[in-house]
Amino acid sequence: MRLWSIHPRYFDAQALTSSWREGLIAQRVLQEPGSSLRAHPQLQRFLEADEPLEAIAAYLNGVADEAQERDIVFDRARVVASGVLPEPLVVTDGQLDYEWGNLRRHLLGRSPDVASRWAKVWRPQPHPVFVVVGGGVASWELA
């Protein structure tokens, strides 16, 4: 499961679709308190939110917003919460940089045109659900 901290505008169609699918899986896991997948490292920051379902709904809404910009339709009826958060989730600049390196490698391999479009971006903007703070790569990423 990969729940990118990067703004979906940088994604190719495959990453955008995968983010939607993975976000829906995360939502289902967050709805099931006994699920063994709740221990998945990618869910940690959503579980730490005051309202985990609202946090993942906000994530999914951000992905769906980008899809809509590209005339791709994701079924927003599948999102079980409003996605309204009292405050954004936090992502470190080190985590954002780490993910940017990973995404760029994927894009170079499968969507060179998209990689080229973003080649001059040193650090991408975060997904709208996140605010960037200083820090290194997240401990759950390295787990």
C-alpha positions in Angstrom: 0.0 0.0 0.0 1.4 3.4 -1.0 -0.4 6.6 0.2 1.7 9.3 -1.4 2.4 12.6 0.4 3.0 14.2 -3.0 0.3 16.2 -4.7 -1.5 14.1 -7.3 -0.8 16.6 -10.1 2.6 15.0 -10.5 1.2 11.5 -11.1 0.8 9.7 -14.3 -2.5 7.9 -14.9 -1.2 4.7 -13.3 -0.2 6.5 -10.1 -3.4 8.4 -9.9 -5.5 5.3 -10.3 -3.4 3.4 -7.8 -3.7 6.2 -5.3 -7.5 6.0 -5.5 -7.5 2.2 -5.2 -5.0 2.2 -2.3 -6.9 5.0 -0.6 -10.1 3.0 -0.8 -8.4 0.0 0.7 -7.0 2.1 3.5 -10.5 3.5 4.1 -11.9 -0.1 4.4 -9.1 -1.1 6.8 -9.7 2.0 8.9 -13.4 1.0 9.2 -12.4 -2.4 10.6 -10.9 -2.1 14.0 -9.8 -5.7 14.1 -8.1 -5.8 10.8 -4.5 -7.0 10.8 -3.8 -4.4 8.0 -4.2 -1.6 10.5 -0.6 -2.1 11.4 0.5 -1.3 7.9 3.1 1.5 8.1 1.4 3.7 5.5 -1.7 3.9 7.7 0.2 5.3 10.7 -0.3 9.0 10.1 -4.0 8.5 9.3 -4.5 6.4 12.4 -2.8 9.2 14.4 -5.3 11.8 13.1 -8.1 12.8 15.5 -10.6 11.5 12.9 -8.9 8.7 10.8 -11.8 8.3 8.5 -12.1 12.0 7.8 -8.3 12.1 7.1 -8.5 9.3 4.6 -11.6 10.8 3.0 -9.7 14.1 2.6 -6.9 12.2 1.0 -9.3 10.4 -1.4 -11.0 13.7 -2.2 -7.7 15.2 -3.2 -7.0 12.3 -5.5 -10.6 12.6 -7.0 -10.2 16.3 -7.5 -7.0 15.8 -9.6 -8.8 13.0 -11.5 -11.7 15.4 -12.3 -9.2 18.0 -13.6 -8.1 15.3 -16.1 -11.7 14.3 -17.0 -11.3 11.0 -15.2 -14.2 10.0 -13.0 -13.8 8.3 -9.7 -16.9 7.3 -7.8 -16.9 9.7 -4.9 -19.9 7.9 -3.4 -17.4 5.3 -2.2 -15.8 7.9 0.2 -17.6 7.3 3.5 -16.8 10.6 5.3 -16.9 14.2 4.4 -13.1 14.7 4.5 -13.3 17.8 6.6 -10.3 18.0 8.9 -9.8 20.6 11.7 -6.2 20.8 10.7 -4.0 19.2 8.0 -1.9 16.2 8.5 1.9 16.7 8.8 4.6 15.5 6.4 8.3 16.2 6.7 10.3 17.7 3.9 12.6 14.7 4.2 9.6 12.3 3.6 8.4 14.4 0.7 11.9 14.3 -0.9 12.1 10.5 -0.3 8.8 9.9 -2.0 9.7 12.3 -4.9 12.7 10.2 -5.6 10.6 7.1 -5.7 7.9 8.6 -7.9 10.4 10.0 -10.3 12.0 6.6 -10.8 8.6 5.1 -11.5 7.8 7.9 -13.9 11.0 7.6 -15.8 10.4 3.9 -16.4 6.7 4.0 -17.4 5.8 7.6 -18.3 8.9 9.4 -19.5 6.7 12.3 -20.9 5.3 12.9 -17.4 8.8 12.6 -15.8 10.0 15.2 -18.4 7.2 17.6 -17.5 8.3 17.6 -13.9 12.1 17.3 -14.4 12.9 20.8 -13.0 10.8 20.3 -9.9 13.2 20.1 -7.0 10.6 19.4 -4.3 7.0 18.8 -5.2 4.0 20.3 -3.4 2.4 18.0 -0.9 -1.0 16.4 -1.3 -3.6 19.0 -0.2 -4.3 17.0 3.1 -0.7 17.6 4.2 1.4 20.6 5.5 5.1 20.3 5.2 7.4 20.7 8.3 11.1 20.2 8.6 12.4 16.7 9.3 13.7 13.5 7.9 12.2 10.4 6.3 9.3 9.0 8.4 10.2 6.1 10.7 7.3 4.1 9.3 8.8 4.4 5.8 12.0 2.7 6.8 10.2 0.0 8.8 
